[in-house]
Amino acid sequence: MSTALTPAEITRAKWDKLAPRFDTMASLGAEKRWKPFKTKLFSHMQGKILFLALGTGLDIPFFPKGQDITAIDISPKMLEEAQDRIAAYDGTISAEVMDVHEMPYAEGVFDQVFTSCTFCSVPDPVAGLKALHRVLKPGGQLFMFEHTGSKLYPFRQMMDFMTILSEKIGPSMNRDTVSNVRAAGFGNIEVENVFLDVVKTIKAVKAG
């Protein structure tokens, strides 16, 4: 009798499969387009930093120099693809294969957490955000660059339809990530729309 895969195993398999061609899929236009917005967001990096879902490391060139970053990703194949960018970074990146839902870190060890187009793919987004909340110090900051569902017609309907297809191979397109951040216990939430209400930056704080 076959054993059903867990959500984490399904997610890992998706991204392992995509890893060899992920740069081609993601970097031809989108990374150039979002570079100034990501660079601005990542410029806030300071202290002990956790970067969630490093992937193939496409975001690394946008990191400020000299940071000490702990990076995790659920996909070992993605981190294999990231090794050259990790080695080229002018600072320290310690990368580990890890599921955000099962992080072994003690409570309150990080000053900041950063995500980049991540919470479209976390199997249980609120639980994942609660896990990030747990490992942040009181007063610690969450910085996110995310694409989310839209509240605008006809984009909301389009993204609901797209998600039926997209989540079979990768991300969900219609998640309400801002509401999920709030549900996870974060406060002082600031949202800046980058493209319509779909691509946005989200800043939030763990109450002290």
Secondary structure, 3 states (H helix, E strand, C coil): CCCCCCHHHHHHHHHHHHHHHHHHHHHCCHHHHHHHHHHHHHCCCCCCEEEECCCCCCCHHHCCCCCEEEEEECCHHHHHHHHHHHHHCCCEEEEEECCHHHCCCCCCCEEEEEEECCCCCCCCHHHHHHHHHHHEEEEEEEEEEEECCCCCCCHHHHHHHHHHHHCCCCCCCCCCHHHHHHHCCCEEEEEEEEECCCEEEEEEECCC
